[in-house]
Amino acid sequence: MTGLERNVASLFSNGGHLFVVALDHPQFFGPVEGIDKPAELIERLSMSRADGFIVNPGITRLLNARTVSGKKLIVRSSIGGSKFSDYKTFHPAVVSAESLLDLGADAAILMLVLGGRDYDSMENVARAIDEYHSLSIPVVVEVLAEDFNKTSDPDLVKTGARIAAELGADVLKVFYTEDFSVVVQGCPVPVILAGGPRNLDVLTMARNAVNCGVKGFAFGRNIFQSEDPVKLIAELDGIIRG
């Protein structure tokens, strides 16, 4: 067993599944309803059944180490502009492997954007994976489309998941789509479900995804903008872990 294998297994140490709350939205949007006070929100949700959080690098420095000592921290390691810029089809990795270790990250998360500058995006992800793996840091890759409206396109999700796995990703974060079982079956590494699309009932979508074989959830707005985030987390936890 290698250090990387051990660290990947640790991500799924809670019954073989990984359930994280995605709180990285402000890196693009700035202040977002529900994450006004990120440290306070994370402290409250640290008592929930969620395994951990997806956060931006700067937020890790605001956290109480004791509060999150039992939670996984997946750190957003790439950037893609802001709400004031055009949607970027290339999200460069900007956080070094050494910095991730200093931040206490359990894993890194990167964007793979298909369409447009495919080669640049793929090269960026491949090089970052190589660097992070050199220090046994697991990598989660999130698959997006150049045309964001196609991010739930069945062929794009299926193809993107497999490409990311072939580049070395340890975990895939993808959006729900039709024929979702084909996405999971075509990917040789664990797949976790992203929170969109917003037009579907989150519990129904979660059940369908679990039936298709996903190994976890990475939900954001559906949780932190819900009336009772802790209750919703408990309901989703019951779905993913039976």
Salt bridges, closest charged atoms under 4 A:
ASP24 OD1 - HIS25 ND1 3.89
ASP24 OD2 - ARG76 NH2 2.73
ASP51 OD2 - ARG241 NH1 3.19
ASP120 OD2 - ARG117 NE 2.75
GLU123 OE2 - ARG127 NH2 3.06
GLU142 OE1 - ARG76 NH2 2.88
GLU142 OE2 - LYS173 NZ 2.99
ASP155 OD1 - LYS158 NZ 3.90
GLU166 OE2 - ARG162 NE 2.72
ASP170 OD2 - HIS133 NE2 2.75
ASP237 OD2 - ARG49 NH1 3.94
ASP237 OD1 - ARG241 NH2 2.62
